[in-house]
Amino acid sequence: AAEEKATLDVVLVKVADQTKRIAVTKMVREITGLGLKESKDMVDKAPQVVKSGVPREEAEALKAKLEKEGATAELK
């Protein structure tokens, strides 16, 4: 059986609805601590790793936050 990873990467896959872009950009900015332009670029160039090497619990919480704002996210 495969062992569960202790740390995961949170990946922003896409933003389905253009009207949600601003909210997702704000959430990416909150998660990463990047500036507005860098966060916007990350959202525009999805799929992108938003945060890497985070514990499973935190990764799941971040994924839920991104999805709540209208993004598609996954854990790797």
PyMOL commands that set and color helices and strands:
alter all, ss='L'
color gray80, all
select helices_A, chain A and resi 18-32+36-44+56-68
alter helices_A, ss='H'
color red, helices_A
select strands_A, chain A and resi 7-15+48-55+71-75
alter strands_A, ss='S'
color yellow, strands_A
deselect
rebuild
show_as cartoon
